[in-house]
Amino acid sequence: MNILVLGGTRFFGKKLVELCIENGHNVTILTRGQSGNPFGTKVKQLVVNRDDANALSQALSGTTWDIVYDNICYSPNEAHQLSKLLDGKTKKLVFTSTLSTYDINSTVKTEEDFNPYNYEIRMGEREDFSYGEGKRQAEAVLFKEATFPVVAVRFPIVMGENDYTRRLHFHVERILQDQPISFPNIEAKMSFITDEEAAAFLYFAGITPIEGPYNATATDAISLQDLMRLIEEASGKHAKISLVGGDEQSQSPYGIPADWYMSTAKAEAAGFTFSHLHDWLPALVKTLVKELK
């Protein structure tokens, strides 16, 4: 198949491209070129800033795709532009969405908790919205405007050794350095997924006939308190936890006021089997502790 990946040079986007190559597909990556091309001649690269509508239109002129993966769409304007440019050019779009489309209110989230098909659209750029609202708006635009099948994959926080956001790294480093970490609710539970499993589900979403929104996360959830204990056990250090206030530098990037995790029943019914969070998280924590000591 001919596959186009928007944003495929780092983290789970890179894993997705590697998976497509391994399965013998013809892969093109579309990037700004800032992260280079880690795949060499195994892929074709289009160096384009997606915010430049004319350049993006020119880059996609005369192309057709079996699957397009968009990992870097954050606003309704970007979604609208892409849905127009891909009209008649692709058989399917897989859009990377987020757990942030759901409210944080301690209930286990199912896909029905956010319905993009009847969500009111407000056009704008990414800076006009919060991260979660930008993704909600992008989903709504794609599902209402696209003339081709669309899958919106709602990921929680993605973890991995090569996470450029370094969110898990933050906690490991603060504990190793005896620095405080502040949480609004350390008993709150969260969902997580690895970069490899995120890539695997994106690939699955592209090659199977599913459409619509799908949650994708490792099964089960973990409290932030238990996550800190994993780091303490792996490092032999005691975490300095603050539950009230704290300066900006100490605030956990995982800080949430209540449980925030998802059900994967819909994806599992479609045929995908997810890993169990506790089968890989302790090993990842140990690896990061060893690397960062």
C-alpha positions in Angstrom: 0.0 0.0 0.0 1.0 3.6 -0.5 1.0 5.3 2.9 1.5 8.9 3.9 2.5 9.8 7.4 2.4 13.4 8.6 4.8 13.6 11.5 6.8 10.4 11.5 10.3 11.1 12.5 10.2 10.7 16.3 8.6 8.8 19.1 5.5 6.7 18.2 5.3 8.3 14.8 8.8 6.9 14.0 7.7 3.5 15.3 4.6 3.6 13.0 6.8 4.3 10.0 9.2 1.5 10.9 6.2 -0.8 11.2 4.8 0.2 7.8 8.3 -0.4 6.2 8.6 -3.8 7.9 5.3 -4.8 6.4 6.4 -3.9 2.9 4.5 -0.7 2.3 5.6 2.3 0.2 5.9 5.0 2.8 6.2 8.8 2.4 6.7 11.1 5.4 5.7 14.7 5.4 7.6 16.8 7.9 9.1 20.3 8.3 12.5 18.6 8.1 13.7 19.8 11.5 14.2 16.2 12.8 15.9 15.0 9.6 15.0 11.6 8.0 16.0 8.7 10.2 14.9 6.2 7.5 17.1 7.2 4.6 16.1 5.7 1.3 13.5 3.4 2.8 11.0 6.3 2.6 10.2 9.3 0.4 10.3 12.6 2.3 8.2 15.6 1.6 9.6 18.7 3.5 6.6 21.0 4.0 5.3 23.2 6.8 1.7 22.1 7.0 0.7 25.6 8.1 1.6 26.8 4.6 -1.6 25.9 2.7 -0.1 26.6 -0.7 3.0 24.5 -0.1 1.0 21.6 1.4 -1.4 21.7 -1.6 1.5 21.6 -4.0 3.2 18.8 -2.2 0.0 16.6 -2.3 -0.8 17.5 -5.9 -1.1 14.5 -8.1 -0.8 12.0 -5.2 -3.1 9.2 -4.1 -2.8 7.1 -0.9 -4.3 4.0 0.6 -3.9 5.3 4.1 -2.9 8.8 5.5 -1.8 9.0 9.1 -1.9 12.5 10.7 0.0 12.7 13.9 0.4 16.5 14.0 -3.1 18.0 13.6 -4.1 20.2 16.5 -6.8 22.5 15.3 -10.0 22.7 13.3 -8.4 24.8 10.6 -5.7 22.2 10.0 -8.3 19.5 9.9 -10.5 21.4 7.4 -7.5 22.1 5.2 -6.4 18.5 5.1 -9.9 17.1 4.5 -10.2 19.4 1.4 -6.7 18.5 0.1 -7.3 14.7 0.6 -10.7 14.7 -1.2 -10.4 12.0 -3.8 -6.8 11.3 -2.8 -7.0 8.7 0.0 -9.0 5.7 0.9 -8.7 6.4 4.7 -7.4 8.8 7.2 -6.2 7.8 10.7 -6.0 10.8 13.0 -4.1 10.8 16.3 -6.4 12.2 19.0 -6.2 12.1 22.7 -7.7 11.2 26.1 -7.8 15.0 26.6 -11.1 15.0 24.5 -12.7 13.7 27.7 -13.5 15.6 30.9 -11.6 14.7 34.0 -14.4 13.5 36.3 -13.4 10.1 37.7 -15.5 8.0 35.3 -14.0 5.4 33.0 -14.2 7.0 29.6 -15.8 5.3 26.6 -16.0 6.6 23.1 -19.6 7.8 23.6 -18.4 10.3 26.3 -17.3 12.6 23.5 -19.4 12.5 20.3 -17.6 14.5 17.5 -20.5 14.0 15.1 -22.8 16.4 16.9 -20.1 18.7 18.4 -20.4 22.4 17.5 -17.5 23.5 15.3 -15.6 26.7 16.0 -12.9 27.3 13.5 -9.5 28.6 14.6 -5.8 27.9 14.8 -4.1 25.8 17.4 -3.3 28.8 19.6 -7.0 29.6 19.8 -7.7 26.4 21.9 -6.5 24.3 24.7 -4.9 21.1 23.6 -8.0 19.0 24.3 -10.4 21.4 22.7 -8.2 21.7 19.6 -8.4 17.9 19.2 -12.2 17.9 19.9 -12.6 20.5 17.2 -10.4 18.7 14.7 -12.3 15.4 15.3 -15.6 17.2 14.7 -14.3 18.8 11.4 -12.9 15.5 10.1 -16.0 13.4 10.9 -18.4 16.0 9.4 -16.4 17.1 6.4 -14.2 14.3 5.2 -15.4 12.4 2.1 -13.3 9.3 3.1 -13.4 7.0 6.1 -11.8 8.5 9.3 -10.5 6.9 12.5 -9.7 9.1 15.5 -7.4 7.2 17.8 -7.6 8.6 21.4 -4.4 7.9 23.2 -3.6 8.6 26.8 -0.1 9.8 27.7 2.4 7.8 25.6 5.4 6.4 27.4 8.8 5.3 26.2 12.6 5.6 26.5 12.6 8.1 23.6 9.7 10.3 24.7 10.8 13.8 23.7 8.4 15.3 26.2 10.3 13.6 29.0 7.3 13.5 31.3 8.1 10.2 33.0 11.8 11.2 32.9 10.8 14.4 34.9 9.6 12.3 37.8 12.6 10.0 37.7 15.0 12.9 37.6 13.3 14.8 40.4 13.3 11.8 42.7 17.0 10.9 41.9 18.0 14.5 42.6 16.0 14.8 45.9 13.8 17.5 44.4 10.1 17.9 45.3 7.2 17.0 43.0 3.8 18.5 43.5 0.4 16.8 42.6 -3.1 18.1 43.0 -4.3 14.5 43.7 -1.7 11.8 44.1 -4.4 9.1 44.4 -5.8 9.9 40.9 -5.5 7.0 38.4 -4.3 7.4 34.8 -4.1 5.4 31.6 -0.8 5.0 29.7 0.4 3.3 26.5 3.9 2.6 25.1 5.2 4.1 21.9 5.4 0.7 20.3 1.8 -0.2 21.2 0.6 3.2 20.1 2.2 2.6 16.7 0.8 -0.9 16.5 -2.8 0.3 17.1 -2.4 3.1 14.5 -1.2 0.5 12.0 -4.2 -1.7 12.9 -6.6 1.2 12.6 -5.3 1.9 9.1 -5.4 -1.7 7.6 -8.7 -2.8 9.1 -12.1 -1.5 8.1 -12.9 0.3 11.3 -14.1 3.9 11.3 -15.0 6.5 14.0 -13.4 7.2 17.4 -11.4 4.5 19.2 -9.7 4.5 22.6 -6.3 2.9 22.7 -4.5 2.3 25.9 -2.8 -0.4 27.9 -5.4 -2.2 30.1 -5.8 -1.2 33.7 -4.7 2.1 35.2 -2.3 3.2 37.9 -2.5 5.8 40.6 0.2 8.5 40.6 1.1 7.4 44.1 1.8 3.9 42.9 3.8 5.2 40.0 6.0 7.2 42.4 6.4 4.0 44.5 7.7 2.2 41.4 10.3 4.9 40.9 11.2 4.8 44.6 11.7 1.0 44.5 13.8 1.2 41.3 16.0 4.0 42.6 16.2 3.4 46.3 15.3 7.0 46.8 12.4 8.5 48.7 10.1 10.8 46.7 9.5 14.3 48.2 5.8 14.8 47.4 3.9 18.0 47.9 0.1 17.9 47.7 -0.5 21.6 48.2 0.8 24.3 45.9 4.4 23.9 44.9 6.3 26.1 42.5 5.9 25.8 38.8 9.1 23.8 38.4 7.9 21.1 40.8 4.5 20.5 39.3 4.0 17.1 37.8 3.1 16.9 34.1 0.9 14.1 35.2 -0.9 16.3 37.7 -4.7 15.7 37.5 -7.5 16.4 40.0 -9.3 13.1 39.6 -9.2 9.7 37.9 -8.7 10.0 34.1 -8.6 6.7 32.1 -10.3 4.9 29.3 -12.1 1.7 28.4 -10.7 -0.3 25.4 -13.8 -2.5 25.0 -14.6 -1.1 21.5 -11.1 -1.6 20.1 -10.8 -5.1 21.7 -14.2 -6.0 20.1 -12.7 -4.9 16.7 -9.9 -7.4 17.2 -7.0 -5.6 18.9 -5.4 -7.0 22.1 -3.7 -4.5 24.3 -0.9 -5.1 26.8 -1.4 -5.0 30.5 0.1 -1.8 32.0 1.8 -3.7 34.9 3.5 -6.1 32.5 5.8 -3.3 31.1 5.7 -0.2 33.3 8.0 -1.5 36.1 10.6 -2.5 33.5 10.4 0.9 31.8 10.8 2.7 35.1 13.9 0.6 36.0 15.4 1.3 32.5 15.0 5.1 33.0 16.4 5.0 36.5 19.5 3.2 35.2 19.9 5.7 32.3 19.4 8.8 34.4 21.4 7.9 37.5 
